[in-house]
């Protein structure tokens, strides 16, 4: 795991709304970036298909039909253009995969600079 610095806006006490642009006091938080392990491939979400399924363009050049497991589906939102980490299935590994991680924009930029994300 590698450390990077992420800018975080503080939340207002009433209503949980984010501070508007220019008024927030940015703080910095050190956060670890999850690097791809053996058998995991980073990719970019091309299309949302519904029912927890996505089309992902992977770093190896293939487009895979990926599904979001129920554990992740309840906790995070994935949009088109997000950088995700997928794990191809044991069978049909060129066609299907599971999403196991979604990177923030800052983490995705770091991955691109380090050469993990070649799209």
C-alpha positions in Angstrom: 0.0 0.0 0.0 1.2 3.5 -0.8 0.3 6.8 0.9 -1.0 9.8 -0.9 -2.4 13.2 0.3 -6.1 13.8 -0.3 -7.9 17.2 0.1 -11.1 16.9 2.1 -13.7 19.6 2.7 -15.2 19.8 6.1 -19.0 19.3 6.5 -21.3 21.9 8.1 -22.8 20.9 11.4 -26.4 21.6 10.4 -27.9 19.4 7.7 -24.6 17.7 6.6 -24.3 19.9 3.5 -20.9 20.5 2.0 -19.3 23.9 2.2 -19.7 25.9 -1.0 -16.7 26.5 -3.2 -14.3 29.1 -2.0 -15.6 29.1 1.6 -14.3 25.7 2.8 -11.2 25.3 4.8 -9.4 22.4 3.0 -7.7 19.9 5.2 -5.3 17.3 4.1 -5.6 13.6 5.0 -3.1 10.9 4.3 -4.7 7.9 2.7 -3.4 4.6 1.3 -4.0 3.7 -2.3 -4.9 0.1 -3.0 -2.6 -1.2 -5.7 -3.7 -4.0 -8.0 -2.7 -7.4 -6.7 -2.2 -10.7 -8.6 -5.2 -11.5 -10.7 -6.7 -7.9 -10.4 -7.0 -5.5 -13.3 -7.8 -1.7 -13.2 -10.3 -0.4 -15.7 -12.6 2.5 -16.5 -16.4 2.2 -16.5 -17.8 2.7 -20.0 -21.5 2.0 -19.5 -23.9 1.3 -16.7 -26.2 -1.6 -17.8 -28.5 -1.7 -14.7 -29.1 -4.5 -12.1 -25.6 -4.0 -10.8 -23.8 -4.7 -14.1 -21.3 -2.5 -15.9 -19.2 -2.5 -19.1 -15.5 -1.9 -18.1 -12.6 -1.2 -20.4 -9.7 -2.9 -18.7 -6.0 -2.0 -18.8 -5.3 -5.2 -20.8 -7.4 -3.8 -23.6 -10.5 -6.0 -23.2 -14.0 -4.9 -22.5 -15.6 -7.0 -19.8 -19.1 -7.3 -18.4 -18.6 -6.7 -14.7 -21.0 -7.0 -11.8 -21.1 -5.2 -8.5 -21.4 -7.6 -5.6 -24.2 -6.9 -3.2 -21.8 -5.9 -0.4 -20.5 -3.1 -2.5 -23.8 -2.2 -4.2 -25.2 -1.1 -0.8 -22.2 1.0 0.2 -20.8 2.9 -2.9 -22.1 4.5 -6.1 -20.3 3.9 -9.4 -20.7 6.2 -12.4 -19.4 6.2 -16.0 -15.8 7.3 -16.1 -14.9 6.0 -12.7 -11.7 3.9 -12.3 -12.4 0.5 -10.8 -10.4 -2.5 -9.9 -11.9 -5.8 -11.2 -11.1 -9.5 -10.7 -11.9 -11.6 -13.7 -13.8 -14.8 -13.2 -12.0 -18.2 -13.3 -14.1 -19.2 -16.3 -15.0 -16.7 -19.1 -12.2 -14.6 -17.7 -12.0 -12.6 -21.0 -15.7 -11.7 -20.8 -16.8 -11.4 -17.2 -15.5 -10.0 -13.9 -16.4 -8.7 -10.4 -15.8 -5.1 -9.3 -13.8 -5.2 -6.0 -12.8 -1.5 -5.6 -13.6 2.0 -6.8 -10.8 4.6 -6.9 -11.3 8.3 -6.1 -10.2 10.8 -8.8 -7.0 11.6 -6.8 -6.2 7.9 -6.5 -6.9 7.3 -10.2 -4.5 10.1 -11.1 -1.8 8.6 -8.9 -2.3 5.1 -10.5 -2.0 6.7 -14.0 1.2 8.5 -13.0 2.7 5.3 -11.7 1.8 3.3 -14.8 -0.8 0.9 -13.3 -3.5 2.4 -15.6 -2.6 2.1 -19.3 -5.8 3.0 -21.3 
